[in-house]
Amino acid sequence: MLDSKALQSIPLVPANTADPAPDHPWPKPYKSAMFLSFDVDAESAWTSKDASHAQRLITMSYGGYEARVGTPKLLELLDQLDLKATFFVTGWSVDAHPAMAESILKAGHEIGHHGYHHLLPDPGDPWIEEELERGFEALKRRLGVKPTGYRAPYGEFTEELRVALVRHGIVYTSSFRDDVRPYRHRLADGKPGTIELPVTASYDDWMHGLSARFSPRSIFPKEHVLSIWKDELDEVRDWGAMVTTVLHPQCSGRPMRLRLLREFLTYAKSCPDVWITTGEKIAENFLRHEAGNR
């Protein structure tokens, strides 16, 4: 039953008050962009839902696949295609699988912040600051990295988190689903927030049933997903906009899905107008034009 008092408390303003995304050009000769990104959660994808999953070894093995097979295979694919990507890695995954994390960095890819335990941020949660700090500390201690990009676990955000990220010096975030071009967040007090590189929902591999454990989703065949991904990219190219992938080594690192990703990225590379790059590079392009417009 709906709570009438709770409904009356909903503000009559947009949840996101940021200005419309500016139409900054992409670097020549490109007319559109792809932010190629991966979320490395490993076993924290499962323990974040229920800490007792740590004792359920088959459930944990779904996440463990990332370090044993998924991430090495994805790094091999990216090397074959001569592509660089951003890997948002949970601090727990860095501590539990340091060799995997080091291999991502050694291959020349960007490392982003993805929380520590992959906990869903909810308004008023007391651990939001701790999750950020522990994530920063793990990335610094294990990899010597101070990330400039952040992706929220479970793709959820709160105002407390948005403010904390600015305080910690994060340059860009990539979690919101409300645009097709980068834009600048506006905090509740009117101050500027981070740059947002919006996620493209259809490029979240988990959404297409690419992994099945405690999930009602069926596993979509390659032809269906490839059709969705190609159509989305082609329309975005016509718009001169951007797509953002949210790919997981425990999904897209599986044999059938790696073949799908190889075919899709090969197609994307064949489009000379698409700039396939990291979040850091797209944020730098935004900052350059933002400064010029001032």
N, C-alpha and C positions, 0 to 999 in steps of 0.2 A: 504494500500500500504506500502511495506517495505521501511524503511528509510536506504538508502545505507550508509550514514555517520555513523549512529548508528551501523550498522552491521560491518563496518570497525573498530569501536572502541572496539569490543569484543576481549579481550586478547587471544592469542594463547597459553594458558596454562590451565591446569585443574582448575576448580573452587575450588577444594579441593586438596591442595598439601601435605596433611598429608601422612606420611609413611604408607605402608600397615599394616593392623592390625596384631599385634604379636599373635602368637599361644600360648598364655599363657594357662596352664591347669586350669581346674575348680577344686574346692575343691573335694577331694575324698569323696565318691565313684562316683561322678558325671562326666559325659562325655559331657554334654551339659547344656544349661541354658535357663530359661525363666525369663525375667524382667517383672514382673507383675505390671502394672501401669495404673492409672486412671487419667483423666483430669477433674477436677471439675471447670466448667465454670459458672454454674447456669445461671442466666439471662444475664451475661456479654457476653455469646456466641452470643446473639442477639443484644444487644446494641452496641457491638463493630462494627457491620456492619452498624448500623444506630441508632444514639442516640435517634431519635424520636420513636424507638420501645418501649422505656420506657413507652409511653402512650398507647401502643397497648397491652392490658391486656391479650388477648389470646396468642399472640406471646410470651409475657413474661412468661406465665404459662408453656410453654414448659421447660424453664430453671428452673422455680420455683419447678418443679417436683423433682429436685435433692435433695433439702433440705427436702421436705415434705415426699417423698417416696423412691426415687432412691438410695440415699446414705445410709440411714438406712438399706434397703434391701441388698445392696451389703456388708455392714459391717457384717450383720447377716450371709450372705453366707460365707464370708471369715472366720468368727469365726467357723462356722460349719465344714469347710474344714481345719481348723488350718493352714491358710496361712497368710503371711504378704505381704503387697504391698506398693507401693509408690503412693501417691496422689498429683498430681501437681495442686495446688489450686490458682486461681486468687485472688489478694488482695481484689478486690471488693466483691467476694463471701465470703471471711472471714469476712469482715466488715458487709455485709448484712445478713449473716447467721452464726453468731458466734457459735451458739450451734451445728450446723452441723460440722463446722471445729473442734470444741473441741472434738466432738464424734470420729472423725477420729484419732486424736492424742491419745485420751484416750484408744482407741482399740489397740494401739501399732504400728500403721502404720507410715511410713515415710511421712513427708510433704515436697513437693518440690515447687519451685517458678515457677509461670506460668503467669508472668506479673501482672498488676493491673486491667486494663480494657479489657484485652484480645485483644489488638490492634495488627494488623499485622505489623511486623517490615519491613520497606522499607528503602533502602539506602537514607541517608541524612535526615531521619525523626528527627526533633528536640526533640521529646518526648521520645526517647528510654531510655535515662538516667532517666528521671522522672518516667517512667513506672517501671524501675528496683527498684529505690529507694522507691517508694510508695508500691511496692509489698513487699520488705524487711521490711519496717516499719510496715505494716499491720500484717505480720506474727509474728514479734517480739512483737508488742503491744498486739495483741489478744491471741497469743498462746505461746509466749516466745521462739519461734523457729527462729534459723538462718539456713536457708536451705543450703545444700551443692549441691543439684541438681536443674537443670533448664530445663524446656521444653518450646520452643518458641510457642506463640500463632499462630495458623494456620500453624504450622510447617514451618515457614519461618525464615531466618537468614540473617544478614548482617555482614560485617567485623567490623563495629562499635560496634555491639552487641557482637560479639565474643571477642573483646578486652575489652569491659566493664565488661563482666562476669569474666574474669581473674582478673581485677582490684578489683572487689567486692568479690573475694575469692570463687567463685563457683568452686567446684571440678569436677563435671561432668555435661554434657548436654545430652539431648536425643531428637533429632529432625531430624538429617540427615537420609537419606534413601539409603546410599551408601555402606553398609557393613553388615556382619552377625556376626561380633565380635567387641568388644570394641577396640578403638584406641585413640591416642593422637592427638588432633588438632595442626596444625601449623599456627601461625598468619602470616599476610602478611609480617611482618618485620623479619620473621624467628624464632621468639621466640615460645616456647611451649604454647599451649592453654589448654583448658579443656580436660578431657577424654570424648570421645563420646560413648554413648551407643545407637547404631543406632536403629531407629524405623523399625519395620516390617510392611510394608504398608498394607498387607492383614489382620493385626490384629487391624486395625482402624475400630471400629464398625460403625462409621458414613459413611464409604465408601461403606457399603453394604446396604444402605437404611434402617438402623435400626431406624431412626427417620425421619419423613416427615413433613416439613414446608418450603414452598418456595423452594422445591427441585424437580427436574425432576426424581430422582432416585426412582425406585420401591423398595418395601420392600421385601428383599430376605427371603425365608422360612428357618426355622432352619436347615433342612437337607442339604441345599446348603452351608450355612455358616460353619456348623460343618464339612462338608467334606473338605472345603478349609483349615480350621484351623488344622484339624488332619493331612492332607497331608503335610502342611507346617512344622508342628512340627516334624513329622516323618522323613522328609528329612533332616531337620536341626540336628536332633539327629545323623543321619548317618554322617553328616559333622563335628560333634563335635562343633557346633557353638551355636548361641543364637537367640531367638526370643524376641521381645519386643511388648507388647500390648499397645494400645492407646484406652482405654475404657472410656465411658462417662456415668455417672449415669443417665442422661436424655435419654440415648439410652439403655444401658445394664441393667439399673435398671427397665425397663418395664417388665411386667410379662412374655411375650413370650421370651424376650431376656435374662431374668434372668435364665429361664429354660435352654436355650442354653448354657449360660456361666457355669452354674452348671455342665452340662453334659461334657462340654469341660474340665473344670478344674479337674473334677473327673478323666477323662481320662488321663490328664497330670500327675496327682498325681500317677496314676497307673504305670507310666514309671519310674522305679527306677534310670535311668541314667540322669533324668532331674532335675536340681537345680532350684526350683521356689523360687524367692527371690526379694529383693528390689534393687533399683538402688544403694543405699549406699553400700550394701554388694558386689555388682558386682564391683563397683569402688574400694572398698578396696582390693578386690582380684587382680585387675589390678595393683594397686599401689604397692602391696606386691611383685609381680613378676617383675615389672618395677625396683623397688629398688634393688632386688636381681640380676638382669641382669647387673646393673651398677657396 
